Amino acid sequence: MGSICSLAYAVSKRGARRLLYELGVNRFDSPFDIMLRDVCEGTNNRSRGVCLTVQPPLFNHHRPAGHSGFYNDISAHPDEMVEEPRTDMIRYSARLNILKLVLGMTNYDDQFPDKNA
């Protein structure tokens, strides 16, 4: 089955109605993220939905500094210390820039600065 995750998603009004039917009335038989995947792929006897994504992602999991075992309690993580906090694949992480955002600053920490800038 694997890890899917439903970190962030948006649906149209029509899509919300359809998901309410598929996951609330028709059949609720798996973890929510797996059922969302089934609707997107049209698998596991679900009718196929229209699912889109963007790359690079707009949202991702934040990984704070500290012991990696604190990431979550769903899956195992290496027994290691994380020196620098990060939000993978997000250039201007809100979590990493929260103080600057609160103070109204605009010189955000950039996880992927331009090479020639």
N, CA, C and O atoms as CSV, one atom per row, in Angstrom:
chain,resi,resn,atom,element,x,y,z
A,1,MET,N,N,0.830,-1.183,0.000
A,1,MET,CA,C,0.000,0.000,0.000
A,1,MET,C,C,0.873,1.244,0.000
A,1,MET,O,O,0.634,2.156,-0.792
A,2,GLY,N,N,1.863,1.307,0.852
A,2,GLY,CA,C,2.794,2.426,0.825
A,2,GLY,C,C,2.263,3.679,1.485
A,2,GLY,O,O,1.100,3.756,1.881
A,3,SER,N,N,3.130,4.644,1.592
A,3,SER,CA,C,2.789,5.925,2.189
A,3,SER,C,C,2.331,6.879,1.101
A,3,SER,O,O,3.039,7.079,0.114
A,4,ILE,N,N,1.175,7.462,1.265
A,4,ILE,CA,C,0.619,8.377,0.266
A,4,ILE,C,C,0.599,9.796,0.831
A,4,ILE,O,O,1.235,10.686,0.266
A,5,CYS,N,N,-0.093,10.019,1.899
A,5,CYS,CA,C,-0.212,11.281,2.617
A,5,CYS,C,C,-1.162,12.247,1.916
A,5,CYS,O,O,-1.161,12.371,0.691
A,6,SER,N,N,-1.956,12.914,2.712
A,6,SER,CA,C,-2.871,13.931,2.195
A,6,SER,C,C,-2.514,15.261,2.844
A,6,SER,O,O,-3.323,15.858,3.554
A,7,LEU,N,N,-1.308,15.709,2.593
A,7,LEU,CA,C,-0.772,16.908,3.222
A,7,LEU,C,C,-1.617,18.143,2.912
A,7,LEU,O,O,-1.980,18.889,3.822
A,8,ALA,N,N,-1.925,18.358,1.665
A,8,ALA,CA,C,-2.729,19.511,1.269
A,8,ALA,C,C,-3.397,19.200,-0.055
A,8,ALA,O,O,-2.787,18.616,-0.951
A,9,TYR,N,N,-4.639,19.590,-0.168
A,9,TYR,CA,C,-5.349,19.394,-1.423
A,9,TYR,C,C,-6.504,20.381,-1.478
A,9,TYR,O,O,-6.930,20.907,-0.451
A,10,ALA,N,N,-6.995,20.622,-2.653
A,10,ALA,CA,C,-8.150,21.492,-2.859
A,10,ALA,C,C,-9.101,20.770,-3.791
A,10,ALA,O,O,-8.678,20.004,-4.657
A,11,VAL,N,N,-10.377,21.017,-3.608
A,11,VAL,CA,C,-11.371,20.386,-4.474
A,11,VAL,C,C,-12.402,21.419,-4.898
A,11,VAL,O,O,-12.658,22.393,-4.190
A,12,SER,N,N,-12.985,21.191,-6.058
A,12,SER,CA,C,-14.095,22.019,-6.512
A,12,SER,C,C,-15.351,21.613,-5.740
A,12,SER,O,O,-15.348,20.606,-5.032
A,13,LYS,N,N,-16.409,22.385,-5.874
A,13,LYS,CA,C,-17.664,22.024,-5.222
A,13,LYS,C,C,-18.159,20.675,-5.741
A,13,LYS,O,O,-18.621,19.836,-4.968
A,14,ARG,N,N,-18.061,20.477,-7.042
A,14,ARG,CA,C,-18.463,19.200,-7.637
A,14,ARG,C,C,-17.584,18.058,-7.120
A,14,ARG,O,O,-18.081,16.979,-6.799
A,15,GLY,N,N,-16.269,18.309,-7.043
A,15,GLY,CA,C,-15.355,17.304,-6.522
A,15,GLY,C,C,-15.630,16.981,-5.060
A,15,GLY,O,O,-15.524,15.825,-4.649
A,16,ALA,N,N,-15.982,17.994,-4.270
A,16,ALA,CA,C,-16.307,17.767,-2.858
A,16,ALA,C,C,-17.540,16.882,-2.729
A,16,ALA,O,O,-17.581,15.979,-1.893
A,17,ARG,N,N,-18.536,17.145,-3.555
A,17,ARG,CA,C,-19.740,16.298,-3.526
A,17,ARG,C,C,-19.394,14.858,-3.858
A,17,ARG,O,O,-19.865,13.921,-3.214
A,18,ARG,N,N,-18.572,14.706,-4.863
A,18,ARG,CA,C,-18.199,13.359,-5.290
A,18,ARG,C,C,-17.390,12.637,-4.218
A,18,ARG,O,O,-17.618,11.456,-3.956
A,19,LEU,N,N,-16.441,13.347,-3.594
A,19,LEU,CA,C,-15.664,12.730,-2.517
A,19,LEU,C,C,-16.541,12.377,-1.319
A,19,LEU,O,O,-16.352,11.332,-0.697
A,20,LEU,N,N,-17.501,13.247,-0.993
A,20,LEU,CA,C,-18.422,12.924,0.098
A,20,LEU,C,C,-19.172,11.631,-0.187
A,20,LEU,O,O,-19.356,10.797,0.699
A,21,TYR,N,N,-19.603,11.474,-1.437
A,21,TYR,CA,C,-20.286,10.232,-1.799
A,21,TYR,C,C,-19.324,9.046,-1.739
A,21,TYR,O,O,-19.595,8.052,-1.065
A,22,GLU,N,N,-18.201,9.156,-2.446
A,22,GLU,CA,C,-17.267,8.026,-2.545
A,22,GLU,C,C,-16.733,7.583,-1.186
A,22,GLU,O,O,-16.674,6.387,-0.899
A,23,LEU,N,N,-16.346,8.544,-0.350
A,23,LEU,CA,C,-15.666,8.213,0.898
A,23,LEU,C,C,-16.595,8.194,2.106
A,23,LEU,O,O,-16.227,7.672,3.159
A,24,GLY,N,N,-17.784,8.751,1.968
A,24,GLY,CA,C,-18.702,8.794,3.103
A,24,GLY,C,C,-19.906,7.891,2.978
A,24,GLY,O,O,-20.370,7.333,3.972
A,25,VAL,N,N,-20.421,7.737,1.765
A,25,VAL,CA,C,-21.629,6.943,1.550
A,25,VAL,C,C,-21.301,5.618,0.882
A,25,VAL,O,O,-21.692,4.559,1.371
A,26,ASN,N,N,-20.590,5.674,-0.228
A,26,ASN,CA,C,-20.304,4.477,-1.012
A,26,ASN,C,C,-19.480,3.464,-0.224
A,26,ASN,O,O,-19.889,2.315,-0.054
A,27,ARG,N,N,-18.306,3.904,0.261
A,27,ARG,CA,C,-17.442,2.946,0.961
A,27,ARG,C,C,-16.298,3.688,1.654
A,27,ARG,O,O,-15.576,4.464,1.028
A,28,PHE,N,N,-16.148,3.441,2.934
A,28,PHE,CA,C,-15.012,3.954,3.706
A,28,PHE,C,C,-14.296,2.730,4.249
A,28,PHE,O,O,-14.671,2.191,5.290
A,29,ASP,N,N,-13.252,2.289,3.530
A,29,ASP,CA,C,-12.646,1.001,3.858
A,29,ASP,C,C,-11.124,1.022,3.968
A,29,ASP,O,O,-10.502,-0.033,4.091
A,30,SER,N,N,-10.524,2.188,3.926
A,30,SER,CA,C,-9.065,2.311,3.978
A,30,SER,C,C,-8.716,3.638,4.635
A,30,SER,O,O,-9.603,4.457,4.878
A,31,PRO,N,N,-7.442,3.864,4.925
A,31,PRO,CA,C,-7.044,5.194,5.383
A,31,PRO,C,C,-7.414,6.254,4.339
A,31,PRO,O,O,-7.429,5.984,3.138
A,32,PHE,N,N,-7.708,7.448,4.816
A,32,PHE,CA,C,-8.185,8.530,3.954
A,32,PHE,C,C,-7.270,8.783,2.762
A,32,PHE,O,O,-7.747,8.919,1.635
A,33,ASP,N,N,-5.949,8.849,3.001
A,33,ASP,CA,C,-5.034,9.153,1.898
A,33,ASP,C,C,-5.049,8.059,0.836
A,33,ASP,O,O,-4.898,8.353,-0.350
A,34,ILE,N,N,-5.228,6.816,1.236
A,34,ILE,CA,C,-5.284,5.715,0.277
A,34,ILE,C,C,-6.560,5.817,-0.555
A,34,ILE,O,O,-6.537,5.583,-1.764
A,35,MET,N,N,-7.669,6.166,0.090
A,35,MET,CA,C,-8.926,6.310,-0.663
A,35,MET,C,C,-8.853,7.479,-1.639
A,35,MET,O,O,-9.388,7.390,-2.745
A,36,LEU,N,N,-8.200,8.574,-1.248
A,36,LEU,CA,C,-8.007,9.687,-2.189
A,36,LEU,C,C,-7.221,9.225,-3.408
A,36,LEU,O,O,-7.567,9.551,-4.544
A,37,ARG,N,N,-6.163,8.466,-3.161
A,37,ARG,CA,C,-5.380,7.926,-4.276
A,37,ARG,C,C,-6.245,7.047,-5.172
A,37,ARG,O,O,-6.160,7.136,-6.397
A,38,ASP,N,N,-7.076,6.200,-4.571
A,38,ASP,CA,C,-7.946,5.321,-5.355
A,38,ASP,C,C,-8.891,6.120,-6.250
A,38,ASP,O,O,-9.140,5.731,-7.390
A,39,VAL,N,N,-9.417,7.235,-5.740
A,39,VAL,CA,C,-10.293,8.085,-6.559
A,39,VAL,C,C,-9.484,8.727,-7.684
A,39,VAL,O,O,-9.942,8.765,-8.826
A,40,CYS,N,N,-8.299,9.228,-7.382
A,40,CYS,CA,C,-7.470,9.859,-8.419
A,40,CYS,C,C,-7.090,8.873,-9.518
A,40,CYS,O,O,-7.063,9.230,-10.696
A,41,GLU,N,N,-6.796,7.633,-9.133
A,41,GLU,CA,C,-6.354,6.632,-10.106
A,41,GLU,C,C,-7.497,5.792,-10.666
A,41,GLU,O,O,-7.301,5.057,-11.634
A,42,GLY,N,N,-8.685,5.888,-10.072
A,42,GLY,CA,C,-9.793,5.056,-10.521
A,42,GLY,C,C,-9.567,3.586,-10.215
A,42,GLY,O,O,-9.962,2.721,-10.997
A,43,THR,N,N,-8.934,3.293,-9.085
A,43,THR,CA,C,-8.634,1.912,-8.706
A,43,THR,C,C,-9.487,1.486,-7.516
A,43,THR,O,O,-10.201,2.301,-6.930
A,44,ASN,N,N,-9.409,0.208,-7.166
A,44,ASN,CA,C,-10.121,-0.350,-6.016
A,44,ASN,C,C,-11.630,-0.113,-6.121
A,44,ASN,O,O,-12.290,0.235,-5.143
A,45,ASN,N,N,-12.156,-0.310,-7.334
A,45,ASN,CA,C,-13.592,-0.158,-7.613
A,45,ASN,C,C,-14.114,1.247,-7.332
A,45,ASN,O,O,-15.261,1.413,-6.917
A,46,ARG,N,N,-13.285,2.245,-7.555
A,46,ARG,CA,C,-13.716,3.644,-7.431
A,46,ARG,C,C,-13.732,4.257,-8.820
A,46,ARG,O,O,-12.881,3.949,-9.654
A,47,SER,N,N,-14.712,5.134,-9.067
A,47,SER,CA,C,-14.707,5.841,-10.346
A,47,SER,C,C,-13.588,6.873,-10.316
A,47,SER,O,O,-13.300,7.464,-9.276
A,48,ARG,N,N,-12.968,7.082,-11.460
A,48,ARG,CA,C,-11.789,7.942,-11.537
A,48,ARG,C,C,-12.165,9.418,-11.480
A,48,ARG,O,O,-13.079,9.870,-12.170
A,49,GLY,N,N,-11.448,10.154,-10.648
A,49,GLY,CA,C,-11.635,11.590,-10.541
A,49,GLY,C,C,-10.612,12.330,-11.382
A,49,GLY,O,O,-9.718,11.722,-11.969
A,50,VAL,N,N,-10.749,13.637,-11.434
A,50,VAL,CA,C,-9.778,14.484,-12.121
A,50,VAL,C,C,-8.877,15.075,-11.039
A,50,VAL,O,O,-9.318,15.895,-10.234
A,51,CYS,N,N,-7.617,14.654,-11.026
A,51,CYS,CA,C,-6.671,15.087,-9.998
A,51,CYS,C,C,-5.462,15.728,-10.671
A,51,CYS,O,O,-4.884,15.162,-11.599
A,52,LEU,N,N,-5.089,16.901,-10.199
A,52,LEU,CA,C,-3.978,17.662,-10.767
A,52,LEU,C,C,-2.966,17.970,-9.674
A,52,LEU,O,O,-3.287,17.939,-8.486
A,53,THR,N,N,-1.756,18.263,-10.085
A,53,THR,CA,C,-0.721,18.652,-9.137
A,53,THR,C,C,0.127,19.764,-9.743
A,53,THR,O,O,0.012,20.069,-10.930
A,54,VAL,N,N,0.965,20.355,-8.931
A,54,VAL,CA,C,1.927,21.353,-9.407
A,54,VAL,C,C,3.317,20.897,-8.988
A,54,VAL,O,O,3.482,20.223,-7.971
A,55,GLN,N,N,4.308,21.270,-9.777
A,55,GLN,CA,C,5.704,20.987,-9.456
A,55,GLN,C,C,6.509,22.248,-9.696
A,55,GLN,O,O,6.374,22.838,-10.768
A,56,PRO,N,N,7.318,22.688,-8.789
A,56,PRO,CA,C,7.565,22.086,-7.482
A,56,PRO,C,C,6.343,22.240,-6.575
A,56,PRO,O,O,5.464,23.055,-6.853
A,57,PRO,N,N,6.285,21.464,-5.499
A,57,PRO,CA,C,5.116,21.501,-4.620
A,57,PRO,C,C,5.012,22.828,-3.872
A,57,PRO,O,O,6.005,23.529,-3.675
A,58,LEU,N,N,3.792,23.153,-3.463
A,58,LEU,CA,C,3.551,24.356,-2.667
A,58,LEU,C,C,3.608,24.057,-1.173
A,58,LEU,O,O,3.819,24.958,-0.361
A,59,PHE,N,N,3.421,22.794,-0.815
A,59,PHE,CA,C,3.421,22.349,0.576
A,59,PHE,C,C,4.315,21.126,0.704
A,59,PHE,O,O,4.428,20.331,-0.228
A,60,ASN,N,N,4.948,20.979,1.859
A,60,ASN,CA,C,5.701,19.768,2.149
A,60,ASN,C,C,5.896,19.687,3.657
A,60,ASN,O,O,5.656,20.658,4.375
A,61,HIS,N,N,6.327,18.541,4.127
A,61,HIS,CA,C,6.552,18.339,5.556
A,61,HIS,C,C,7.765,19.136,6.013
A,61,HIS,O,O,8.800,19.158,5.348
A,62,HIS,N,N,7.619,19.786,7.155
A,62,HIS,CA,C,8.742,20.499,7.768
A,62,HIS,C,C,9.494,19.525,8.659
A,62,HIS,O,O,8.882,18.740,9.384
A,63,ARG,N,N,10.796,19.573,8.607
A,63,ARG,CA,C,11.647,18.715,9.432
A,63,ARG,C,C,12.443,19.607,10.378
A,63,ARG,O,O,13.418,20.230,9.958
A,64,PRO,N,N,12.041,19.679,11.658
A,64,PRO,CA,C,12.747,20.547,12.600
A,64,PRO,C,C,14.105,19.983,12.987
A,64,PRO,O,O,14.372,18.794,12.807
A,65,ALA,N,N,14.953,20.841,13.516
A,65,ALA,CA,C,16.222,20.371,14.073
A,65,ALA,C,C,15.909,19.535,15.306
A,65,ALA,O,O,14.926,19.781,16.005
A,66,GLY,N,N,16.750,18.553,15.561
A,66,GLY,CA,C,16.540,17.673,16.711
A,66,GLY,C,C,16.534,16.222,16.275
A,66,GLY,O,O,17.010,15.891,15.189
A,67,HIS,N,N,16.003,15.368,17.107
A,67,HIS,CA,C,16.001,13.935,16.824
A,67,HIS,C,C,14.982,13.609,15.733
A,67,HIS,O,O,13.834,14.047,15.803
A,68,SER,N,N,15.400,12.846,14.732
A,68,SER,CA,C,14.522,12.529,13.599
A,68,SER,C,C,13.353,11.642,14.002
A,68,SER,O,O,12.381,11.541,13.253
A,69,GLY,N,N,13.416,11.001,15.156
A,69,GLY,CA,C,12.312,10.174,15.626
A,69,GLY,C,C,11.063,10.978,15.930
A,69,GLY,O,O,9.981,10.404,16.054
A,70,PHE,N,N,11.185,12.305,16.053
A,70,PHE,CA,C,10.032,13.155,16.330
A,70,PHE,C,C,9.250,13.532,15.073
A,70,PHE,O,O,8.235,14.222,15.176
A,71,TYR,N,N,9.690,13.101,13.894
A,71,TYR,CA,C,8.999,13.469,12.652
A,71,TYR,C,C,7.555,13.003,12.666
A,71,TYR,O,O,6.653,13.795,12.392
A,72,ASN,N,N,7.318,11.751,12.977
A,72,ASN,CA,C,5.959,11.233,13.115
A,72,ASN,C,C,6.010,9.881,13.800
A,72,ASN,O,O,7.084,9.318,14.007
A,73,ASP,N,N,4.848,9.370,14.147
A,73,ASP,CA,C,4.787,8.063,14.796
A,73,ASP,C,C,4.189,7.003,13.877
A,73,ASP,O,O,3.793,5.934,14.340
A,74,ILE,N,N,4.120,7.291,12.579
A,74,ILE,CA,C,3.537,6.359,11.622
A,74,ILE,C,C,4.591,5.408,11.075
A,74,ILE,O,O,4.338,4.210,10.949
A,75,SER,N,N,5.757,5.924,10.754
A,75,SER,CA,C,6.797,5.082,10.163
A,75,SER,C,C,8.123,5.302,10.885
A,75,SER,O,O,8.319,6.303,11.574
A,76,ALA,N,N,9.013,4.352,10.710
A,76,ALA,CA,C,10.320,4.431,11.360
A,76,ALA,C,C,11.208,5.460,10.665
A,76,ALA,O,O,11.157,5.619,9.446
A,77,HIS,N,N,12.007,6.142,11.443
A,77,HIS,CA,C,12.974,7.103,10.920
A,77,HIS,C,C,14.348,6.730,11.461
A,77,HIS,O,O,14.447,6.109,12.519
A,78,PRO,N,N,15.397,7.096,10.755
A,78,PRO,CA,C,16.747,6.779,11.242
A,78,PRO,C,C,16.973,7.383,12.626
A,78,PRO,O,O,16.448,8.451,12.939
A,79,ASP,N,N,17.737,6.707,13.429
A,79,ASP,CA,C,18.062,7.186,14.765
A,79,ASP,C,C,19.210,8.179,14.647
A,79,ASP,O,O,20.371,7.836,14.873
A,80,GLU,N,N,18.870,9.418,14.287
A,80,GLU,CA,C,19.911,10.425,14.061
A,80,GLU,C,C,19.427,11.800,14.482
A,80,GLU,O,O,18.228,12.049,14.611
A,81,MET,N,N,20.387,12.681,14.693
A,81,MET,CA,C,20.085,14.069,15.017
A,81,MET,C,C,20.110,14.893,13.735
A,81,MET,O,O,20.992,14.724,12.893
A,82,VAL,N,N,19.149,15.770,13.601
A,82,VAL,CA,C,19.067,16.673,12.456
A,82,VAL,C,C,19.622,18.018,12.910
A,82,VAL,O,O,19.093,18.634,13.836
A,83,GLU,N,N,20.681,18.467,12.260
A,83,GLU,CA,C,21.363,19.697,12.678
A,83,GLU,C,C,20.622,20.956,12.235
A,83,GLU,O,O,20.487,21.899,13.015
A,84,GLU,N,N,20.146,20.982,11.000
A,84,GLU,CA,C,19.498,22.167,10.441
A,84,GLU,C,C,18.042,21.860,10.109
A,84,GLU,O,O,17.764,20.843,9.473
A,85,PRO,N,N,17.108,22.713,10.522
A,85,PRO,CA,C,15.713,22.493,10.130
A,85,PRO,C,C,15.558,22.698,8.627
A,85,PRO,O,O,16.326,23.442,8.016
A,86,ARG,N,N,14.559,22.034,8.027
A,86,ARG,CA,C,14.345,22.176,6.585
A,86,ARG,C,C,12.904,21.813,6.238
A,86,ARG,O,O,12.227,21.094,6.973
A,87,THR,N,N,12.469,22.321,5.121
A,87,THR,CA,C,11.206,21.923,4.522
A,87,THR,C,C,11.565,21.518,3.099
A,87,THR,O,O,11.757,22.374,2.234
A,88,ASP,N,N,11.656,20.222,2.858
A,88,ASP,CA,C,12.135,19.709,1.575
A,88,ASP,C,C,11.334,20.258,0.396
A,88,ASP,O,O,10.107,20.343,0.445
A,89,MET,N,N,12.047,20.625,-0.653
A,89,MET,CA,C,11.493,21.059,-1.937
A,89,MET,C,C,10.688,22.354,-1.872
A,89,MET,O,O,9.941,22.653,-2.805
A,90,ILE,N,N,10.818,23.124,-0.803
A,90,ILE,CA,C,10.118,24.405,-0.678
A,90,ILE,C,C,11.172,25.503,-0.589
A,90,ILE,O,O,11.989,25.517,0.332
A,91,ARG,N,N,11.148,26.404,-1.532
A,91,ARG,CA,C,12.187,27.436,-1.582
A,91,ARG,C,C,12.094,28.405,-0.400
A,91,ARG,O,O,13.071,28.594,0.325
A,92,TYR,N,N,10.944,29.007,-0.207
A,92,TYR,CA,C,10.748,29.957,0.887
A,92,TYR,C,C,9.785,29.330,1.896
A,92,TYR,O,O,8.574,29.536,1.818
A,93,SER,N,N,10.317,28.584,2.819
A,93,SER,CA,C,9.514,27.868,3.802
A,93,SER,C,C,8.893,28.827,4.811
A,93,SER,O,O,9.595,29.634,5.420
A,94,ALA,N,N,7.580,28.738,4.987
A,94,ALA,CA,C,6.907,29.564,5.990
A,94,ALA,C,C,7.394,29.215,7.395
A,94,ALA,O,O,7.568,30.103,8.231
A,95,ARG,N,N,7.611,27.937,7.655
A,95,ARG,CA,C,8.081,27.524,8.984
A,95,ARG,C,C,9.473,28.086,9.272
A,95,ARG,O,O,9.750,28.513,10.393
A,96,LEU,N,N,10.340,28.088,8.276
A,96,LEU,CA,C,11.693,28.602,8.486
A,96,LEU,C,C,11.727,30.126,8.541
A,96,LEU,O,O,12.676,30.706,9.068
A,97,ASN,N,N,10.711,30.767,8.008
A,97,ASN,CA,C,10.682,32.229,7.938
A,97,ASN,C,C,9.601,32.854,8.814
A,97,ASN,O,O,9.270,34.026,8.631
A,98,ILE,N,N,9.047,32.104,9.757
A,98,ILE,CA,C,7.901,32.598,10.517
A,98,ILE,C,C,8.192,33.906,11.248
A,98,ILE,O,O,7.347,34.802,11.240
A,99,LEU,N,N,9.339,34.045,11.869
A,99,LEU,CA,C,9.640,35.288,12.583
A,99,LEU,C,C,9.684,36.463,11.614
A,99,LEU,O,O,9.137,37.525,11.911
A,100,LYS,N,N,10.318,36.292,10.474
A,100,LYS,CA,C,10.392,37.365,9.481
A,100,LYS,C,C,8.998,37.715,8.953
A,100,LYS,O,O,8.702,38.887,8.721
A,101,LEU,N,N,8.152,36.723,8.764
A,101,LEU,CA,C,6.787,36.972,8.304
A,101,LEU,C,C,5.996,37.761,9.349
A,101,LEU,O,O,5.286,38.707,9.009
A,102,VAL,N,N,6.119,37.373,10.610
A,102,VAL,CA,C,5.405,38.053,11.691
A,102,VAL,C,C,5.865,39.497,11.831
A,102,VAL,O,O,5.058,40.387,12.101
A,103,LEU,N,N,7.159,39.729,11.646
A,103,LEU,CA,C,7.710,41.076,11.793
A,103,LEU,C,C,7.549,41.932,10.543
A,103,LEU,O,O,7.942,43.099,10.542
A,104,GLY,N,N,6.977,41.370,9.477
A,104,GLY,CA,C,6.764,42.126,8.245
A,104,GLY,C,C,8.008,42.283,7.400
A,104,GLY,O,O,8.045,43.125,6.503
A,105,MET,N,N,9.018,41.493,7.670
A,105,MET,CA,C,10.255,41.567,6.889
A,105,MET,C,C,10.060,40.850,5.555
A,105,MET,O,O,9.152,40.032,5.411
A,106,THR,N,N,10.906,41.156,4.590
A,106,THR,CA,C,10.795,40.519,3.270
A,106,THR,C,C,12.087,39.846,2.817
A,106,THR,O,O,12.143,39.302,1.714
A,107,ASN,N,N,13.111,39.874,3.642
A,107,ASN,CA,C,14.379,39.224,3.275
A,107,ASN,C,C,14.359,37.770,3.760
A,107,ASN,O,O,15.100,37.394,4.669
A,108,TYR,N,N,13.504,36.970,3.143
A,108,TYR,CA,C,13.278,35.594,3.580
A,108,TYR,C,C,14.493,34.701,3.354
A,108,TYR,O,O,15.268,34.898,2.417
A,109,ASP,N,N,14.638,33.716,4.237
A,109,ASP,CA,C,15.674,32.703,4.056
A,109,ASP,C,C,15.279,31.821,2.883
A,109,ASP,O,O,14.169,31.291,2.838
A,110,ASP,N,N,16.184,31.670,1.944
A,110,ASP,CA,C,15.955,30.949,0.691
A,110,ASP,C,C,16.707,29.626,0.750
A,110,ASP,O,O,17.936,29.615,0.821
A,111,GLN,N,N,15.981,28.511,0.720
A,111,GLN,CA,C,16.631,27.200,0.775
A,111,GLN,C,C,17.319,26.828,-0.535
A,111,GLN,O,O,18.182,25.950,-0.557
A,112,PHE,N,N,16.937,27.494,-1.629
A,112,PHE,CA,C,17.520,27.199,-2.942
A,112,PHE,C,C,17.884,28.499,-3.648
A,112,PHE,O,O,17.284,28.830,-4.671
A,113,PRO,N,N,18.855,29.241,-3.122
A,113,PRO,CA,C,19.199,30.525,-3.746
A,113,PRO,C,C,19.728,30.331,-5.161
A,113,PRO,O,O,20.351,29.318,-5.479
A,114,ASP,N,N,19.463,31.332,-6.005
A,114,ASP,CA,C,19.973,31.293,-7.374
A,114,ASP,C,C,21.494,31.228,-7.332
A,114,ASP,O,O,22.128,31.887,-6.508
A,115,LYS,N,N,22.067,30.443,-8.208
A,115,LYS,CA,C,23.521,30.219,-8.205
A,115,LYS,C,C,24.307,31.483,-8.554
A,115,LYS,O,O,25.388,31.704,-8.008
A,116,ASN,N,N,23.780,32.311,-9.456
A,116,ASN,CA,C,24.513,33.485,-9.939
A,116,ASN,C,C,24.017,34.789,-9.337
A,116,ASN,O,O,24.324,35.863,-9.855
A,117,ALA,N,N,23.263,34.714,-8.265
A,117,ALA,CA,C,22.702,35.940,-7.689
A,117,ALA,C,C,23.642,36.568,-6.691
A,117,ALA,O,O,23.324,37.607,-6.112
